[in-house]
Amino acid sequence: MPVQNAMTADFLRSAYGGESMAHMRYLIWGNLAEKEGFKNTGRLFKAIAYAEQVHADNHFKELKVQQGDYTVAAGAVFGIGTIVENLQGAINGELHEIEQMYPVYLNTAKFQEEKGAERSFHFALEAEKVHAILFKQAQDAAKAGNDIQFESVNVCPVCGHTVTDEAPDKCPICGAKKEMYKGF
């Protein structure tokens, strides 16, 4: 069912805008990390960029038949710095989504009984919690002059759940099977 409430629709558009910008920002920071010799940190940025694309896609699809031009307000971190600074920007963005943005959006969707938006916001919120932890681990390694260590990064294409090394048998957020995860 299409979104019925204007506030939830506005929140979906805002979340779409923020996730779209995070996607591009992480691709840029990932390329910079690789150029600086932080190959795994670069892969982590690119994997999480894909997860942010999944979130944007989910939010966009929930708007279904709502067509037209909209001015979209979305918070975003800007700038290029050192690897440690870029990771801090990523951490700050994820924490904003975890502590501020998605709890409000999720509670509004629940209050307005917008089940599809509720699911989309829940998926993003839970995945962002993991992203913040992974970026912090990468930053801790970078502060010591090292690259984060892992064999691979795997992302659920349904909800954006992200895990280093082996994917779980079943996604802890949405229940997708291991075989669906995209590897980086």
N, CA, C and O atoms as a DFTB+ gen file, in Angstrom:
736 C
 N C O
     1  1       0.846      -1.179       0.000
     2  2       0.000       0.000       0.000
     3  2       0.894       1.246       0.000
     4  3       1.867       1.310       0.752
     5  1       0.574       2.215      -0.824
     6  2       1.358       3.445      -0.854
     7  2       1.305       4.184       0.482
     8  3       0.362       4.027       1.257
     9  1       2.312       4.973       0.729
    10  2       2.366       5.775       1.953
    11  2       1.196       6.753       1.939
    12  3       0.958       7.444       0.949
    13  1       0.471       6.799       3.052
    14  2      -0.721       7.636       3.152
    15  2      -0.472       8.960       3.867
    16  3      -1.209       9.924       3.661
    17  1       0.560       9.015       4.705
    18  2       0.782      10.184       5.555
    19  2       1.951      11.030       5.052
    20  3       3.032      10.521       4.758
    21  1       1.702      12.330       4.964
    22  2       2.698      13.252       4.412
    23  2       3.993      13.255       5.223
    24  3       5.079      13.337       4.649
    25  1       3.891      13.168       6.542
    26  2       5.096      13.227       7.363
    27  2       5.982      12.005       7.121
    28  3       7.198      12.141       6.987
    29  1       5.393      10.835       7.067
    30  2       6.179       9.634       6.785
    31  2       6.779       9.711       5.384
    32  3       7.927       9.319       5.178
    33  1       6.014      10.211       4.430
    34  2       6.540      10.367       3.069
    35  2       7.726      11.336       3.060
    36  3       8.729      11.079       2.395
    37  1       7.615      12.444       3.791
    38  2       8.730      13.392       3.882
    39  2       9.960      12.725       4.500
    40  3      11.083      12.944       4.047
    41  1       9.744      11.913       5.531
    42  2      10.860      11.230       6.183
    43  2      11.505      10.208       5.243
    44  3      12.724      10.039       5.249
    45  1      10.695       9.535       4.444
    46  2      11.257       8.593       3.463
    47  2      12.114       9.329       2.437
    48  3      13.197       8.866       2.078
    49  1      11.625      10.477       1.965
    50  2      12.400      11.255       0.993
    51  2      13.698      11.764       1.623
    52  3      14.752      11.715       0.989
    53  1      13.631      12.243       2.846
    54  2      14.826      12.724       3.538
    55  2      15.829      11.593       3.753
    56  3      17.026      11.767       3.526
    57  1      15.340      10.446       4.187
    58  2      16.221       9.292       4.401
    59  2      16.829       8.836       3.077
    60  3      18.004       8.472       3.021
    61  1      16.031       8.857       2.017
    62  2      16.551       8.512       0.686
    63  2      17.691       9.459       0.306
    64  3      18.737       9.017      -0.169
    65  1      17.489      10.746       0.513
    66  2      18.525      11.726       0.195
    67  2      19.791      11.500       1.012
    68  3      20.896      11.519       0.470
    69  1      19.630      11.288       2.309
    70  2      20.787      11.061       3.176
    71  2      21.536       9.795       2.823
    72  3      22.767       9.791       2.797
    73  1      20.820       8.727       2.554
    74  2      21.463       7.454       2.195
    75  2      22.151       7.562       0.833
    76  3      23.222       6.991       0.629
    77  1      21.537       8.295      -0.094
    78  2      22.149       8.480      -1.408
    79  2      23.469       9.232      -1.285
    80  3      24.455       8.877      -1.930
    81  1      23.484      10.274      -0.451
    82  2      24.726      11.025      -0.249
    83  2      25.767      10.190       0.483
    84  3      26.953      10.266       0.162
    85  1      25.345       9.398       1.459
    86  2      26.290       8.520       2.164
    87  2      26.908       7.528       1.187
    88  3      28.108       7.259       1.245
    89  1      26.097       6.990       0.298
    90  2      26.590       6.058      -0.720
    91  2      27.739       6.686      -1.505
    92  3      28.805       6.086      -1.637
    93  1      27.523       7.882      -2.018
    94  2      28.551       8.538      -2.824
    95  2      29.758       8.939      -1.981
    96  3      30.899       8.775      -2.414
    97  1      29.519       9.455      -0.803
    98  2      30.616       9.871       0.081
    99  2      31.510       8.684       0.415
   100  3      32.735       8.812       0.402
   101  1      30.921       7.543       0.711
   102  2      31.708       6.363       1.064
   103  2      32.495       5.828      -0.126
   104  3      33.597       5.309       0.047
   105  1      31.942       5.946      -1.335
   106  2      32.712       5.554      -2.508
   107  2      33.938       6.454      -2.667
   108  3      35.035       5.974      -2.949
   109  1      33.747       7.742      -2.487
   110  2      34.864       8.694      -2.590
   111  2      35.906       8.397      -1.520
   112  3      37.093       8.282      -1.825
   113  1      35.469       8.272      -0.259
   114  2      36.407       8.006       0.832
   115  2      37.066       6.637       0.671
   116  3      38.218       6.457       1.066
   117  1      36.348       5.674       0.095
   118  2      36.928       4.353      -0.157
   119  2      38.065       4.421      -1.158
   120  3      39.108       3.796      -0.963
   121  1      37.869       5.178      -2.232
   122  2      38.929       5.349      -3.223
   123  2      40.145       6.031      -2.612
   124  3      41.281       5.649      -2.892
   125  1      39.909       7.038      -1.780
   126  2      41.017       7.735      -1.124
   127  2      41.767       6.800      -0.176
   128  3      42.996       6.817      -0.123
   129  1      41.025       5.988       0.569
   130  2      41.661       5.043       1.501
   131  2      42.565       4.079       0.735
   132  3      43.689       3.806       1.157
   133  1      42.076       3.573      -0.375
   134  2      42.887       2.652      -1.187
   135  2      44.148       3.334      -1.694
   136  3      45.226       2.739      -1.669
   137  1      44.028       4.573      -2.154
   138  2      45.191       5.316      -2.645
   139  2      46.219       5.540      -1.540
   140  3      47.418       5.614      -1.809
   141  1      45.750       5.648      -0.296
   142  2      46.645       5.859       0.845
   143  2      47.206       4.541       1.385
   144  3      47.935       4.538       2.376
   145  1      46.868       3.426       0.737
   146  2      47.400       2.131       1.149
   147  2      46.537       1.367       2.138
   148  3      46.969       0.342       2.664
   149  1      45.322       1.844       2.403
   150  2      44.401       1.172       3.318
   151  2      43.373       0.408       2.487
   152  3      42.211       0.801       2.386
   153  1      43.835      -0.696       1.894
   154  2      43.017      -1.463       0.949
   155  2      41.733      -1.998       1.601
   156  3      40.647      -1.866       1.036
   157  1      41.858      -2.595       2.781
   158  2      40.665      -3.146       3.430
   159  2      39.710      -2.051       3.880
   160  3      38.494      -2.225       3.801
   161  1      40.238      -0.930       4.349
   162  2      39.369       0.184       4.730
   163  2      38.630       0.688       3.495
   164  3      37.453       1.043       3.571
   165  1      39.320       0.719       2.360
   166  2      38.665       1.088       1.114
   167  2      37.543       0.130       0.760
   168  3      36.465       0.556       0.346
   169  1      37.791      -1.162       0.921
   170  2      36.746      -2.161       0.650
   171  2      35.581      -2.001       1.622
   172  3      34.419      -2.140       1.238
   173  1      35.900      -1.706       2.886
   174  2      34.841      -1.506       3.879
   175  2      33.963      -0.322       3.483
   176  3      32.736      -0.420       3.515
   177  1      34.586       0.795       3.109
   178  2      33.805       1.951       2.650
   179  2      32.920       1.568       1.469
   180  3      31.749       1.945       1.427
   181  1      33.464       0.828       0.513
   182  2      32.692       0.468      -0.679
   183  2      31.559      -0.510      -0.367
   184  3      30.481      -0.429      -0.957
   185  1      31.810      -1.435       0.563
   186  2      30.755      -2.369       0.963
   187  2      29.624      -1.624       1.671
   188  3      28.447      -1.860       1.401
   189  1      29.996      -0.727       2.576
   190  2      28.954       0.022       3.296
   191  2      28.269       1.009       2.358
   192  3      27.093       1.321       2.549
   193  1      28.981       1.505       1.350
   194  2      28.322       2.330       0.327
   195  2      27.207       1.534      -0.341
   196  3      26.123       2.056      -0.599
   197  1      27.489       0.267      -0.615
   198  2      26.456      -0.596      -1.200
   199  2      25.282      -0.751      -0.233
   200  3      24.125      -0.704      -0.650
   201  1      25.574      -0.935       1.051
   202  2      24.503      -1.059       2.051
   203  2      23.650       0.206       2.083
   204  3      22.428       0.128       2.216
   205  1      24.287       1.367       1.963
   206  2      23.536       2.633       1.954
   207  2      22.671       2.723       0.696
   208  3      21.577       3.287       0.733
   209  1      23.154       2.173      -0.404
   210  2      22.351       2.107      -1.624
   211  2      21.126       1.229      -1.400
   212  3      20.032       1.554      -1.862
   213  1      21.308       0.117      -0.695
   214  2      20.174      -0.760      -0.365
   215  2      19.134       0.024       0.435
   216  3      17.937      -0.067       0.162
   217  1      19.597       0.797       1.427
   218  2      18.661       1.587       2.240
   219  2      17.921       2.605       1.373
   220  3      16.700       2.738       1.464
   221  1      18.675       3.327       0.524
   222  2      18.052       4.324      -0.346
   223  2      17.017       3.661      -1.254
   224  3      15.923       4.193      -1.446
   225  1      17.358       2.518      -1.804
   226  2      16.450       1.779      -2.679
   227  2      15.167       1.391      -1.930
   228  3      14.064       1.545      -2.455
   229  1      15.322       0.890      -0.707
   230  2      14.152       0.514       0.091
   231  2      13.253       1.722       0.356
   232  3      12.033       1.633       0.218
   233  1      13.855       2.849       0.738
   234  2      13.065       4.052       1.026
   235  2      12.350       4.545      -0.236
   236  3      11.172       4.899      -0.193
   237  1      13.070       4.563      -1.350
   238  2      12.505       5.028      -2.618
   239  2      11.308       4.173      -3.018
   240  3      10.269       4.692      -3.423
   241  1      11.467       2.864      -2.899
   242  2      10.383       1.952      -3.296
   243  2       9.151       2.086      -2.411
   244  3       8.034       1.837      -2.866
   245  1       9.339       2.474      -1.162
   246  2       8.178       2.656      -0.281
   247  2       7.323       3.839      -0.711
   248  3       6.138       3.896      -0.384
   249  1       7.907       4.777      -1.435
   250  2       7.136       5.938      -1.899
   251  2       6.227       5.576      -3.068
   252  3       5.321       6.336      -3.409
   253  1       6.464       4.433      -3.676
   254  2       5.670       3.851      -4.765
   255  2       5.143       4.867      -5.765
   256  3       5.880       5.320      -6.641
   257  1       3.894       5.220      -5.642
   258  2       3.228       6.032      -6.662
   259  2       3.327       7.530      -6.403
   260  3       2.775       8.315      -7.174
   261  1       3.998       7.940      -5.365
   262  2       4.139       9.370      -5.103
   263  2       5.149       9.949      -6.075
   264  3       6.357       9.747      -5.944
   265  1       4.632      10.662      -7.037
   266  2       5.495      11.234      -8.065
   267  2       5.484      12.748      -7.945
   268  3       4.562      13.340      -7.384
   269  1       6.515      13.351      -8.479
   270  2       6.586      14.805      -8.483
   271  2       7.957      15.280      -8.055
   272  3       8.844      14.492      -7.726
   273  1       8.101      16.572      -8.071
   274  2       9.354      17.197      -7.670
   275  2       9.250      17.617      -6.213
   276  3       8.257      18.208      -5.790
   277  1      10.287      17.305      -5.457
   278  2      10.313      17.640      -4.044
   279  2      11.671      18.218      -3.686
   280  3      12.702      17.771      -4.189
   281  1      11.662      19.189      -2.834
   282  2      12.902      19.642      -2.230
   283  2      13.141      18.726      -1.045
   284  3      12.288      18.600      -0.167
   285  1      14.297      18.090      -1.022
   286  2      14.591      17.092       0.005
   287  2      15.672      17.619       0.937
   288  3      16.801      17.880       0.521
   289  1      15.312      17.768       2.187
   290  2      16.291      18.156       3.206
   291  2      16.877      16.879       3.801
   292  3      16.149      16.000       4.263
   293  1      18.203      16.795       3.781
   294  2      18.873      15.616       4.331
   295  2      20.212      16.054       4.897
   296  3      20.959      16.793       4.256
   297  1      20.504      15.597       6.088
   298  2      21.796      15.903       6.682
   299  2      22.897      15.116       6.008
   300  3      22.674      14.007       5.522
   301  1      24.100      15.697       5.979
   302  2      25.218      14.990       5.353
   303  2      26.539      15.539       5.868
   304  3      26.660      16.720       6.194
   305  1      27.512      14.663       5.932
   306  2      28.878      15.032       6.265
   307  2      29.591      15.375       4.962
   308  3      29.490      14.632       3.985
   309  1      30.304      16.484       4.943
   310  2      31.044      16.878       3.752
   311  2      32.519      17.036       4.103
   312  3      32.875      17.240       5.264
   313  1      33.357      16.940       3.103
   314  2      34.773      17.198       3.261
   315  2      35.628      15.968       3.045
   316  3      35.180      14.829       3.173
   317  1      36.877      16.244       2.713
   318  2      37.865      15.192       2.531
   319  2      39.017      15.503       3.476
   320  3      39.552      16.612       3.486
   321  1      39.381      14.515       4.260
   322  2      40.483      14.691       5.192
   323  2      41.401      13.488       5.165
   324  3      41.498      12.779       4.163
   325  1      42.067      13.272       6.273
   326  2      42.915      12.095       6.411
   327  2      42.019      10.871       6.537
   328  3      40.804      10.995       6.695
   329  1      42.610       9.713       6.469
   330  2      41.836       8.476       6.635
   331  2      41.108       8.470       7.973
   332  3      39.944       8.075       8.048
   333  1      41.784       8.905       9.025
   334  2      41.174       8.937      10.360
   335  2      40.018       9.942      10.391
   336  3      38.976       9.665      10.984
   337  1      40.197      11.103       9.759
   338  2      39.136      12.118       9.718
   339  2      37.949      11.642       8.892
   340  3      36.801      11.851       9.284
   341  1      38.207      11.008       7.758
   342  2      37.108      10.499       6.934
   343  2      36.327       9.418       7.680
   344  3      35.099       9.367       7.610
   345  1      37.044       8.566       8.387
   346  2      36.354       7.548       9.191
   347  2      35.547       8.189      10.305
   348  3      34.463       7.708      10.633
   349  1      36.052       9.265      10.893
   350  2      35.284       9.968      11.926
   351  2      34.025      10.569      11.322
   352  3      32.962      10.543      11.943
   353  1      34.139      11.116      10.104
   354  2      32.947      11.616       9.419
   355  2      31.925      10.524       9.212
   356  3      30.728      10.744       9.394
   357  1      32.392       9.337       8.830
   358  2      31.484       8.199       8.642
   359  2      30.843       7.799       9.965
   360  3      29.640       7.547      10.028
   361  1      31.642       7.741      11.012
   362  2      31.114       7.393      12.338
   363  2      30.071       8.419      12.766
   364  3      28.995       8.051      13.238
   365  1      30.382       9.698      12.605
   366  2      29.433      10.748      12.989
   367  2      28.124      10.634      12.223
   368  3      27.049      10.794      12.801
   369  1      28.208      10.359      10.932
   370  2      26.997      10.201      10.132
   371  2      26.165       9.016      10.581
   372  3      24.942       9.109      10.683
   373  1      26.828       7.901      10.848
   374  2      26.114       6.705      11.303
   375  2      25.471       6.959      12.673
   376  3      24.322       6.581      12.901
   377  1      26.210       7.595      13.575
   378  2      25.664       7.861      14.906
   379  2      24.476       8.815      14.844
   380  3      23.528       8.673      15.616
   381  1      24.519       9.780      13.936
   382  2      23.364      10.670      13.763
   383  2      22.130       9.861      13.362
   384  3      21.036      10.078      13.883
   385  1      22.321       8.935      12.434
   386  2      21.190       8.110      11.994
   387  2      20.684       7.210      13.114
   388  3      19.478       7.010      13.255
   389  1      21.607       6.664      13.917
   390  2      21.256       5.736      14.993
   391  2      20.579       6.447      16.160
   392  3      19.589       5.961      16.707
   393  1      21.123       7.599      16.534
   394  2      20.670       8.272      17.756
   395  2      19.584       9.312      17.515
   396  3      18.799       9.602      18.418
   397  1      19.527       9.872      16.322
   398  2      18.609      10.972      16.061
   399  2      17.570      10.643      14.990
   400  3      16.368      10.604      15.256
   401  1      18.058      10.412      13.790
   402  2      17.183      10.357      12.631
   403  2      16.254       9.147      12.613
   404  3      15.033       9.304      12.643
   405  1      16.818       7.948      12.566
   406  2      15.967       6.776      12.383
   407  2      15.040       6.482      13.557
   408  3      13.933       5.998      13.320
   409  1      15.417       6.741      14.807
   410  2      14.426       6.523      15.867
   411  2      13.172       7.388      15.680
   412  3      12.055       6.922      15.901
   413  1      13.361       8.641      15.275
   414  2      12.219       9.530      15.049
   415  2      11.409       9.058      13.843
   416  3      10.182       8.982      13.904
   417  1      12.092       8.745      12.759
   418  2      11.394       8.300      11.555
   419  2      10.638       6.998      11.817
   420  3       9.494       6.840      11.393
   421  1      11.284       6.072      12.517
   422  2      10.666       4.782      12.819
   423  2       9.442       4.954      13.714
   424  3       8.395       4.361      13.452
   425  1       9.564       5.753      14.757
   426  2       8.422       5.972      15.660
   427  2       7.260       6.653      14.942
   428  3       6.098       6.350      15.213
   429  1       7.568       7.564      14.036
   430  2       6.511       8.221      13.265
   431  2       5.800       7.219      12.366
   432  3       4.571       7.208      12.290
   433  1       6.569       6.382      11.689
   434  2       5.960       5.370      10.809
   435  2       5.079       4.421      11.615
   436  3       3.995       4.048      11.167
   437  1       5.538       4.031      12.797
   438  2       4.715       3.159      13.660
   439  2       3.436       3.882      14.062
   440  3       2.346       3.318      13.964
   441  1       3.564       5.130      14.517
   442  2       2.411       5.909      14.961
   443  2       1.406       6.082      13.829
   444  3       0.197       6.027      14.052
   445  1       1.909       6.291      12.614
   446  2       1.029       6.518      11.471
   447  2       0.638       5.217      10.761
   448  3      -0.019       5.234       9.721
   449  1       1.056       4.096      11.344
   450  2       0.719       2.773      10.833
   451  2       1.125       2.595       9.367
   452  3       0.369       2.070       8.549
   453  1       2.329       3.045       9.070
   454  2       2.910       2.895       7.733
   455  2       3.873       1.715       7.790
   456  3       5.071       1.899       8.005
   457  1       3.354       0.508       7.599
   458  2       4.128      -0.724       7.801
   459  2       5.348      -0.836       6.895
   460  3       6.412      -1.258       7.347
   461  1       5.211      -0.470       5.639
   462  2       6.350      -0.554       4.721
   463  2       7.466       0.403       5.122
   464  3       8.639       0.032       5.118
   465  1       7.101       1.626       5.466
   466  2       8.105       2.600       5.913
   467  2       8.720       2.146       7.224
   468  3       9.923       2.303       7.436
   469  1       7.911       1.588       8.098
   470  2       8.414       1.074       9.378
   471  2       9.489       0.001       9.128
   472  3      10.549       0.022       9.753
   473  1       9.212      -0.908       8.236
   474  2      10.175      -1.965       7.905
   475  2      11.451      -1.364       7.311
   476  3      12.555      -1.747       7.700
   477  1      11.307      -0.436       6.383
   478  2      12.462       0.179       5.729
   479  2      13.327       0.930       6.740
   480  3      14.552       0.810       6.715
   481  1      12.704       1.701       7.624
   482  2      13.455       2.438       8.647
   483  2      14.106       1.489       9.650
   484  3      15.231       1.724      10.090
   485  1      13.403       0.420      10.011
   486  2      13.969      -0.565      10.944
   487  2      15.204      -1.233      10.342
   488  3      16.236      -1.347      11.004
   489  1      15.098      -1.669       9.100
   490  2      16.245      -2.299       8.441
   491  2      17.456      -1.363       8.458
   492  3      18.562      -1.773       8.810
   493  1      17.235      -0.107       8.074
   494  2      18.341       0.851       8.016
   495  2      18.921       1.102       9.406
   496  3      20.140       1.096       9.576
   497  1      18.075       1.320      10.384
   498  2      18.549       1.601      11.744
   499  2      19.432       0.483      12.269
   500  3      20.510       0.739      12.805
   501  1      18.986      -0.742      12.120
   502  2      19.754      -1.874      12.646
   503  2      21.074      -2.063      11.891
   504  3      22.091      -2.398      12.499
   505  1      21.065      -1.855      10.596
   506  2      22.300      -1.978       9.816
   507  2      23.281      -0.866      10.172
   508  3      24.486      -1.106      10.253
   509  1      22.779       0.345      10.383
   510  2      23.657       1.471      10.711
   511  2      24.401       1.233      12.020
   512  3      25.532       1.693      12.174
   513  1      23.797       0.535      12.948
   514  2      24.475       0.219      14.214
   515  2      25.739      -0.595      13.955
   516  3      26.772      -0.364      14.583
   517  1      25.653      -1.537      13.038
   518  2      26.809      -2.364      12.683
   519  2      27.834      -1.521      11.934
   520  3      29.037      -1.669      12.153
   521  1      27.371      -0.641      11.056
   522  2      28.283       0.204      10.278
   523  2      29.132       1.075      11.197
   524  3      30.337       1.214      10.985
   525  1      28.513       1.657      12.209
   526  2      29.260       2.513      13.143
   527  2      30.371       1.724      13.828
   528  3      31.486       2.224      13.976
   529  1      30.079       0.517      14.237
   530  2      31.082      -0.334      14.901
   531  2      32.227      -0.657      13.940
   532  3      33.396      -0.562      14.314
   533  1      31.896      -1.035      12.708
   534  2      32.922      -1.380      11.728
   535  2      33.808      -0.181      11.392
   536  3      35.026      -0.322      11.276
   537  1      33.206       0.991      11.236
   538  2      34.002       2.189      10.965
   539  2      34.911       2.521      12.150
   540  3      36.048       2.953      11.956
   541  1      34.423       2.324      13.357
   542  2      35.248       2.578      14.543
   543  2      36.428       1.614      14.587
   544  3      37.542       2.020      14.918
   545  1      36.203       0.359      14.262
   546  2      37.303      -0.617      14.221
   547  2      38.342      -0.216      13.176
   548  3      39.544      -0.327      13.415
   549  1      37.876       0.247      12.025
   550  2      38.796       0.689      10.983
   551  2      39.563       1.928      11.434
   552  3      40.758       2.058      11.167
   553  1      38.874       2.834      12.116
   554  2      39.537       4.041      12.598
   555  2      40.582       3.717      13.663
   556  3      41.674       4.284      13.651
   557  1      40.256       2.819      14.573
   558  2      41.229       2.414      15.598
   559  2      42.493       1.853      14.952
   560  3      43.605       2.162      15.379
   561  1      42.316       1.028      13.923
   562  2      43.465       0.473      13.205
   563  2      44.245       1.582      12.507
   564  3      45.475       1.602      12.558
   565  1      43.536       2.507      11.851
   566  2      44.194       3.592      11.121
   567  2      44.971       4.510      12.064
   568  3      46.050       4.987      11.713
   569  1      44.434       4.758      13.252
   570  2      45.139       5.596      14.230
   571  2      46.478       4.970      14.619
   572  3      47.426       5.682      14.951
   573  1      46.552       3.653      14.578
   574  2      47.796       2.943      14.884
   575  2      48.661       2.763      13.632
   576  3      49.706       2.114      13.679
   577  1      48.213       3.345      12.510
   578  2      48.971       3.238      11.262
   579  2      48.735       1.956      10.506
   580  3      49.493       1.619       9.596
   581  1      47.684       1.232      10.873
   582  2      47.393      -0.069      10.258
   583  2      46.063      -0.039       9.513
   584  3      45.224       0.837       9.720
   585  1      45.907      -1.019       8.648
   586  2      44.639      -1.231       7.962
   587  2      43.828      -2.223       8.777
   588  3      44.396      -3.095       9.434
   589  1      42.510      -2.101       8.744
   590  2      41.650      -3.070       9.419
   591  2      41.872      -4.441       8.773
   592  3      42.114      -4.537       7.570
   593  1      41.788      -5.478       9.572
   594  2      42.055      -6.828       9.068
   595  2      40.760      -7.630       8.954
   596  3      39.992      -7.740       9.910
   597  1      40.540      -8.183       7.775
   598  2      39.451      -9.116       7.518
   599  2      39.703      -9.771       6.170
   600  3      40.497      -9.281       5.367
   601  1      39.024     -10.877       5.932
   602  2      39.144     -11.578       4.649
   603  2      38.190     -10.994       3.607
   604  3      38.550     -10.840       2.440
   605  1      36.976     -10.673       4.040
   606  2      35.972     -10.133       3.125
   607  2      34.947      -9.339       3.924
   608  3      34.897      -9.410       5.152
   609  1      34.141      -8.590       3.204
   610  2      32.997      -7.895       3.791
   611  2      31.782      -8.384       3.014
   612  3      31.813      -8.461       1.786
   613  1      30.716      -8.714       3.729
   614  2      29.504      -9.225       3.089
   615  2      28.318      -8.377       3.511
   616  3      28.167      -8.031       4.683
   617  1      27.470      -8.045       2.525
   618  2      26.339      -7.156       2.751
   619  2      25.048      -7.825       2.295
   620  3      24.970      -8.371       1.194
   621  1      24.043      -7.772       3.155
   622  2      22.714      -8.286       2.804
   623  2      22.056      -7.310       1.829
   624  3      21.949      -6.120       2.126
   625  1      21.615      -7.797       0.673
   626  2      21.004      -6.917      -0.315
   627  2      19.549      -6.554      -0.014
   628  3      18.932      -5.783      -0.749
   629  1      19.007      -7.110       1.063
   630  2      17.630      -6.811       1.449
   631  2      17.582      -5.665       2.458
   632  3      16.744      -4.771       2.350
   633  1      18.496      -5.698       3.450
   634  2      18.436      -4.714       4.536
   635  2      19.724      -3.928       4.749
   636  3      19.719      -2.937       5.480
   637  1      20.822      -4.346       4.131
   638  2      22.083      -3.638       4.302
   639  2      22.931      -4.110       5.466
   640  3      23.970      -3.514       5.749
   641  1      22.506      -5.181       6.155
   642  2      23.344      -5.731       7.235
   643  2      24.721      -6.024       6.666
   644  3      24.843      -6.571       5.570
   645  1      25.753      -5.663       7.405
   646  2      27.125      -5.791       6.929
   647  2      27.945      -6.554       7.956
   648  3      27.843      -6.309       9.158
   649  1      28.759      -7.482       7.467
   650  2      29.576      -8.311       8.355
   651  2      30.917      -8.583       7.682
   652  3      30.994      -8.785       6.470
   653  1      31.967      -8.582       8.494
   654  2      33.273      -8.950       7.944
   655  2      33.414     -10.461       7.992
   656  3      32.793     -11.146       8.805
   657  1      34.246     -10.952       7.096
   658  2      34.523     -12.374       6.938
   659  2      33.268     -13.109       6.498
   660  3      32.633     -12.673       5.538
   661  1      32.884     -14.172       7.130
   662  2      31.801     -15.010       6.618
   663  2      30.416     -14.468       6.957
   664  3      30.164     -14.025       8.077
   665  1      29.532     -14.512       5.978
   666  2      28.146     -14.096       6.193
   667  2      27.440     -15.111       7.086
   668  3      27.763     -16.298       7.051
   669  1      26.476     -14.650       7.887
   670  2      25.724     -15.585       8.722
   671  2      24.802     -16.456       7.874
   672  3      24.480     -16.102       6.740
   673  1      24.383     -17.581       8.414
   674  2      23.454     -18.458       7.692
   675  2      22.150     -17.740       7.384
   676  3      21.520     -17.985       6.355
   677  1      21.754     -16.853       8.286
   678  2      20.511     -16.101       8.135
   679  2      20.764     -14.684       8.641
   680  3      21.316     -14.506       9.727
   681  1      20.371     -13.687       7.878
   682  2      20.563     -12.294       8.281
   683  2      19.842     -12.031       9.599
   684  3      18.653     -12.327       9.720
   685  1      20.546     -11.477      10.591
   686  2      19.913     -11.217      11.884
   687  2      18.889     -10.080      11.852
   688  3      18.128      -9.909      12.805
   689  1      18.863      -9.310      10.779
   690  2      17.917      -8.190      10.696
   691  2      16.670      -8.573       9.911
   692  3      15.552      -8.351      10.374
   693  1      16.855      -9.149       8.722
   694  2      15.700      -9.406       7.849
   695  2      15.439     -10.883       7.569
   696  3      14.393     -11.234       7.025
   697  1      16.385     -11.753       7.938
   698  2      16.191     -13.177       7.724
   699  2      16.640     -13.699       6.367
   700  3      16.432     -14.876       6.069
   701  1      17.248     -12.859       5.540
   702  2      17.714     -13.314       4.222
   703  2      18.754     -14.419       4.390
   704  3      19.491     -14.455       5.376
   705  1      18.797     -15.311       3.414
   706  2      19.725     -16.434       3.461
   707  2      21.149     -15.988       3.124
   708  3      21.366     -15.006       2.414
   709  1      22.104     -16.739       3.655
   710  2      23.526     -16.484       3.459
   711  2      23.891     -16.312       1.986
   712  3      24.709     -15.459       1.641
   713  1      23.295     -17.107       1.136
   714  2      23.617     -17.104      -0.290
   715  2      23.296     -15.768      -0.957
   716  3      23.833     -15.461      -2.022
   717  1      22.437     -14.984      -0.347
   718  2      22.037     -13.710      -0.931
   719  2      23.067     -12.604      -0.690
   720  3      23.118     -11.633      -1.446
   721  1      23.883     -12.740       0.347
   722  2      24.841     -11.687       0.692
   723  2      25.776     -11.409      -0.469
   724  3      26.188     -12.320      -1.188
   725  1      26.104     -10.139      -0.640
   726  2      27.049      -9.706      -1.678
   727  2      28.412      -9.519      -1.026
   728  3      28.538      -8.831      -0.013
   729  1      29.419     -10.131      -1.608
   730  2      30.775     -10.060      -1.062
   731  2      31.604      -8.946      -1.681
   732  3      31.469      -8.616      -2.859
   733  1      32.473      -8.376      -0.841
   734  2      33.413      -7.335      -1.271
   735  2      34.806      -7.735      -0.812
   736  3      35.770      -7.010      -1.060
